[in-house]
Amino acid sequence: MKHTVSLKENRVFRRLYAKGKSAVAPTMVLYCRKNGRGESRLGLTTGTKLGHAVVRNRVRRRLREIYRLHEDQLLPGYDIVVVARVRAVHSRYTALERDFLRLAKKLQLLSPQGTRPEERAP
């Protein structure tokens, strides 16, 4: 991850939930807030409703990979928390990726020059 560090402190998570902007999809909820730094911070939340540790870790790995692959499209300087919902366990990778990009676009996290050539309109 180029301009991203891990978000681990509980107080930062709580501040994001309370004061950040959010967007909802069937598979996840995305919270974001400007952090005033040159780097972004990513936090992933998977509750026990999703299943046992193996299942939760698999969902976390998939979400982290989606973020890593699209990090160059995202604006730096944001705290981002992705909360996985129960439907994320049974969803395909492409559905998770589509939901993440749609939520990031809705929250205006995508940079205009960061779009891939295949996503640009002819």
ChimeraX attribute file (.defattr): number of C-alpha atoms within 10 A of each C-alpha:
attribute: neighborCount
match mode: 1-to-1
recipient: residues
	/A:1	14
	/A:2	10
	/A:3	14
	/A:4	19
	/A:5	13
	/A:6	13
	/A:7	16
	/A:8	12
	/A:9	9
	/A:10	9
	/A:11	9
	/A:12	14
	/A:13	19
	/A:14	11
	/A:15	11
	/A:16	19
	/A:17	16
	/A:18	11
	/A:19	11
	/A:20	17
	/A:21	14
	/A:22	20
	/A:23	17
	/A:24	16
	/A:25	17
	/A:26	14
	/A:27	18
	/A:28	22
	/A:29	18
	/A:30	23
	/A:31	25
	/A:32	23
	/A:33	20
	/A:34	16
	/A:35	14
	/A:36	11
	/A:37	11
	/A:38	11
	/A:39	16
	/A:40	24
	/A:41	20
	/A:42	18
	/A:43	19
	/A:44	20
	/A:45	16
	/A:46	20
	/A:47	14
	/A:48	11
	/A:49	10
	/A:50	17
	/A:51	13
	/A:52	10
	/A:53	12
	/A:54	9
	/A:55	14
	/A:56	20
	/A:57	13
	/A:58	12
	/A:59	25
	/A:60	21
	/A:61	13
	/A:62	16
	/A:63	21
	/A:64	16
	/A:65	15
	/A:66	18
	/A:67	20
	/A:68	13
	/A:69	11
	/A:70	17
	/A:71	18
	/A:72	18
	/A:73	18
	/A:74	22
	/A:75	19
	/A:76	22
	/A:77	18
	/A:78	21
	/A:79	25
	/A:80	27
	/A:81	23
	/A:82	22
	/A:83	20
	/A:84	25
	/A:85	19
	/A:86	19
	/A:87	14
	/A:88	23
	/A:89	18
	/A:90	10
	/A:91	13
	/A:92	11
	/A:93	16
	/A:94	10
	/A:95	12
	/A:96	23
	/A:97	18
	/A:98	13
	/A:99	19
	/A:100	24
	/A:101	18
	/A:102	16
	/A:103	21
	/A:104	22
	/A:105	14
	/A:106	14
	/A:107	16
	/A:108	13
	/A:109	19
	/A:110	21
	/A:111	14
	/A:112	11
	/A:113	10
	/A:114	13
	/A:115	14
	/A:116	11
	/A:117	9
	/A:118	7
	/A:119	7
	/A:120	7
	/A:121	5
	/A:122	5
